[in-house]
Each structure stands twice: as structure tokens, then as C-alpha cells.
Amino acid sequence: MKWMAVTLLVLLTALQYRLWLSDDGVSEVSRLTAAVTLQKADNERLRARNAQLGAEVVDLKRGMDALEERARSELGMIARRETFYQVVPARPARYVPTTAPRTHTAAR
């Protein structure tokens, strides 16, 4: 009877070792849980992006406003009876040296 208790104790210890310390034990489960959480967040972000792109596709198919906006921003087009104004930033003041440059004379 004593050898049976020892055998069960050894078996229990071996199973506990595999559960807590092996590569496919508790540490792997926690790593996979973290990976699933990250993937769910990424999926949600991509779902929102797909919804936005889908709405943009529908808007481009049905409405002219989005089409005109794209033509203006991406192609630089203007509509009839519109005036295009281009604002050019002022040039910075030109650099003027405070001292006269030195001239080099050749020695003979």
C-alpha cells in the first residue's frame, strides 16, 4: 500500500511540473490570452476602418459632393465659376553680411 502512495505522489508531482513549468503549460495559456486580446483590439480597429471605407465607397457611388472634394484635394481641380487663389508665403529677408569679405591677394 505504501508503494501505491509513493507512485501516486510521483505521478502528481510530474503532472504539476508539466502544468506549471513546461512550455505548453500555464505560461503558454497566459501568452495566448494576451495575443488574443491584442488581436481582438486590432480586429476592432480594422472593422472601424472598413466601415469608414465602405461609407466612403457608397458616398462616391451616390453623391457628387465626395467626388468633387476628391477632385479638388487629390487632383487640384476647380469647378466652373470658381476662382482659384494661390497664396505664396513671403520670402525671408536676404542675408547681408555685416563685414566686407576678405580678398585674397596672390604674393609674388
Residue, then its C-alpha position, 0 to 999 in steps of 0.5 A: m500500500k505504501w508503494m501505491a502512495v509513493t507512485l501516486l505522489v510521483l505521478l502528481t508531482a510530474l503532472q504539476y511540473r508539466l502544468w506549471l513549468s513546461d512550455d505548453g503549460v500555464s505560461e503558454v495559456s497566459r501568452l495566448t490570452a494576451a495575443v488574443t486580446l491584442q488581436k481582438a483590439d486590432n480586429e476592432r480597429l480594422r472593422a472601424r476602418n472598413a466601415q469608414l471605407g465602405a461609407e466612403v465607397v457608397d458616398l462616391k457611388r451616390g453623391m457628387d459632393a465626395l467626388e468633387e472634394r476628391a477632385r479638388s484635394e487629390l487632383g487640384m481641380i476647380a469647378r466652373r465659376e470658381t476662382f482659384y487663389q494661390v497664396v505664396p508665403a513671403r520670402p525671408a529677408r536676404y542675408v547681408p553680411t555685416t563685414a566686407p569679405r576678405t580678398h585674397t591677394a596672390a604674393r609674388 
